[in-house]
Amino acid sequence: MSLVDDLIENLVERNAIDVRGTFTVVLVDGGVTIKGVLNSTVRDEKKKKEILKLSVPVDARVGISEIVIPLPQIK
């Protein structure tokens, strides 16, 4: 169990994650589209070094089905 605790401690307490990016969200028929770039850097705070740099392109479409709101009957 100590090995797992040490691993989690090193990942969470010693490292910091910077996330930056730009996104475009467009409403389309039946949903939204999201396009952009996500830039992320993982830094070791103790050693003051960058461990990992990522640049991830994002191109997604999310579909949303019809929303039906029932109304009470008016008499």
N, C-alpha and C positions, 0 to 999 in steps of 0.2 A: 504494500500500500504506500510505502514511503516513496518509491520510485514514481508512482503516479502523482503524488502530491508535489514532488519536486518538479516534475514536468509541467504541471499546471501552473505552479508558482513562477517558473521561468517564462512560460508563455504569456501569462496574464500580467504579472507584476513588473517584469523587466522590459516588456515590449510595448510600443505604442503604435497605433495605426492611424495614418493620415489618409483621408478619403476626399478627393476633389473631383469635380467633373461638371459637365454641362449636358443638359438634356432638353430635348424639344418634345413637348406633349401636344399631340394633335387629336382633336375629336373627329372621328370618322363614323360613318354609318354603322351602327352596331357595336361600337367600342372606342378604343383609343389606340394610337400608335405612339411609341416612345423610341426616340433615336438620340444618340449622343455617345460620349466617351467618358468612362470612369477611370480615374487615375488613383492608384493606391500605393502607399509606401509603408512597409513594416520596419520600425527602427528598434534597435536594442538600446534601451535607455542607459544601461550600466556601462556599456562599452562605447556609447555614442556613435554607433555605426548603423548604416542602412543594411538591412538583411535582404529585403526583397522589394522590387519595384514592379508594378503591374500597370499596364494600360489596356483596358478592356473595352472594345466597341460594343455598344448596346443597340439592338434593332429588334424591337418587340411589338407585337400587336396583341392587345387584350380585348377579347370579345365580351360583351355584356348582353345578357338576354333581356327580354322585355320584363319590365317591372309592373306587376298588377297590384293595384291598391284597391281592396274592396271597400265600398262605401256603404254606410247603413241605408236601409230603405226609408225614404221620406214619405209619410202618409199625410 
